Amino acid sequence: MRFLLTYLLVVVTALLGPVTPLAFAEDTSKVSADALSGESAILIDATTGQVLFEKNPHEKLYPASITKIATGIYAIEKGNPDDIVTVSKKARYEEGTRVYLGEGEQVPLRKLEYGLLMHSGNDAATAIAEHMHQTTERFAEELNAYLSEKVGVTETHFANAHGLHDPNHYTTASDMAKIAKYAMQNPIFREIVGTVRLPWDGKEWKSELVNHNKLLRNYEGATGIKNGFTDQAMQTLVGSAKRGNTEFIAVTMKASTSASAYKDVTSMLDYGFANFETKPIAAEGKTYTHAAAPGNDAVITYITMDDLYATVPKGTEPLVELTEDGHLLVQGGDLHITYPLLRQDPPSVASEPRRAQLAKSLEDHSGVLYGLLFVWLAMNLFMISYTVHRTRRMRRVRNRDWQRRAY
């Protein structure tokens, strides 16, 4: 009997064994706000900026070292990579994660950008800030103005270049996604945040930088970007990945642990790749037309100002339509977006009749015109004859005066 029970147990275990893992397999068809550890999170398409998932995206939180995404792109776009930066005492003794710069050490700005973004060097951040704007406070002011102008952030205020805690240093997941999207359009920034290892030969520290972003080693197609931590901010992470022509950016803020932050971002990226794809809609310079008015042969032409893309549910073809007010309407699934186009007005409808009217007027008054032309020619001939006659007369007078003086 015992043998029979044992045999049945083995058979049941064998039958149920393969099914059990499938029951616990993660469902990538959806992502739940409750399942995420981060207090705030967002997923966007890196090309179009379309928001595909969000959780408290506008809650103002402390960013910690994901601040360095903003510092990095600012230094790349506003600084000279060949500048030699002299490390100050303040930068040398900056707290937190460092690349161990020496006081008085001279380092190319380009090298500091790698130390900033790969190794999260707070000393590198302060050295960059002081080099570009003398003080870290002035650097923060310029950085905020830059982010407002270039990226269009409205919920961000940075008080320093590194992200160490300051009550007046905050942002949102929504703004961080916009900043990351903007930064990833720069090939130098993209190259730095995608670098896994780099030799580091400094005055006080000779080692190899290993990118702190674990996604680069653990997630298929990962392209960046940056993680962060302080006691007040807790765990923050901005991650990006690209497969084919589709790239997503995911942000989580105030997650409880590093592992949960990476799980948040991985879940959002998985959801994006499982359900959406980026499709080209129209190339720059493509024209669209519609009639200027009913019964009128003239047309109004609209031109795309950039290459246009849309994020659509996988396997669907978006419907593209020109609206009456000159926008390109793109629809597909839940997608409903519009792109403004550049209008080129048609030639005036009345121009041809006016041309014909002018020609007829000239024909009717041709006699008068010829008369005026004759008068103009006669006057010119008279002036030429008068000038020649006067010149000859003056010459004769001068000759007579000369002869009299000779006698």
C-alpha positions, 0 to 999 in steps of 0.5 A, a space after each residue: 500500500 505504501 508503495 502504491 501511495 508513493 507511486 501515485 505521489 510521484 505521478 501527480 508531482 510529475 504531471 503538475 510540475 511543468 504547470 507550476 512555473 507557468 502559474 507564477 510566470 510574470 504577466 507582461 501584458 499589463 503593469 499595476 501601480 500597486 505592484 511597483 515599490 516606487 512611490 512614483 513611476 512612469 514609462 515613456 517612449 524615448 522617441 515620441 515621448 508618449 506616456 504608456 504608464 504612470 503612477 503619481 508622475 507629478 509628485 515632487 520627490 528627492 531625486 538623489 543621483 539621477 540629478 547627474 543626468 541633468 548635470 551630465 547633459 548640461 556639461 556636454 552641451 554647454 562645456 568644452 570637453 577638452 577644458 582642463 578642470 582644476 579640482 578644488 578642496 571642496 570637490 576633493 572632500 565632497 561626501 558620498 560616492 566619489 572617483 577620488 579626485 585629488 586637490 589641485 588635480 587637473 582633469 579633462 572635462 570629458 573624463 569628469 563626465 564619465 566619472 559623473 555618469 558611470 561611477 556617480 562621482 559627487 566630487 566630479 559633479 562639484 568639480 564640473 559645477 565650479 569649473 563652469 560657473 565658479 560656484 555650485 549655487 550659480 551652477 544650479 541656477 544656470 542648470 534650472 534655467 537650461 532645463 526649463 528652456 531646453 526640456 520644458 520641465 515645470 516641476 523641478 528645482 535643483 540646488 546642486 549638481 550631484 543630488 545630495 540631500 537638500 530640502 529645496 532639491 526636488 523633481 518628479 518622475 514625469 520631469 525626469 523622464 523628459 530630461 532623460 529623453 532629451 539627454 539620450 538624443 545626444 550621442 555623447 551622453 548616450 555613449 557615456 551612460 552605455 559604457 559598462 567599463 572604463 580604465 581610470 587613471 587618476 592622481 589618487 585613484 587608479 582603477 576601473 570604473 564599472 557602471 553602477 547601472 545594473 541594467 546594462 549587464 542584466 537587461 536585454 537591449 539596455 542603453 542606460 541611464 542612472 541610479 541614485 540613493 540617499 536616505 531621504 530620496 531612498 532608491 531612484 532609477 532611470 532605465 532605458 532599453 532599445 530593441 529594434 526601432 523601439 526604445 523606452 525610458 522608465 523612471 521609479 522614485 522612492 523605492 524601498 530597496 535597490 532590488 525593488 527599484 530594478 524590478 519596477 523599471 524592468 517590469 515597466 520596460 517588459 510591459 512596453 516591449 510586450 505591448 507597444 512599438 514605435 512606427 514611422 508616420 511621415 518623413 521630414 518634408 512630406 506634403 499633404 494637401 486638401 482643397 482650399 474651398 469647395 468647388 475651388 481647384 486651388 489646394 492648400 499644402 502642408 509640410 511635415 517639419 520633422 520625421 514623425 513617429 507614433 507609439 502604437 499597440 503591437 501589430 496595429 497600423 495607425 490611421 493617418 489623416 489630415 485635419 481641416 485645421 492643418 494637423 496630422 491626426 494619428 489613431 490606433 487602438 487607444 492612440 489619438 495624437 496630432 502633429 502640427 504641420 507647416 502651411 503653404 498657402 496656394 496662389 491667390 485665386 484672383 491673380 489670373 483674372 487680374 493678369 488678364 485684365 492688365 493685359 487688356 488694359 495695355 492693349 486698349 491704351 497702346 496708342 497712348 503708350 506709343 505716343 509717350 514713348 515717341 515724346 520720351 525719345 524726342 526729348 532725349 534726342 533734343 537733350 543730346 543735340 543741345 549738349 553737343 551744340 553747347 560743347 562746340 560753342 564753348 570750345 570756339 569761345 575758348 579758342 578765340 580767347 586763347 588767340 587774343 592772348 597770343 597777340 
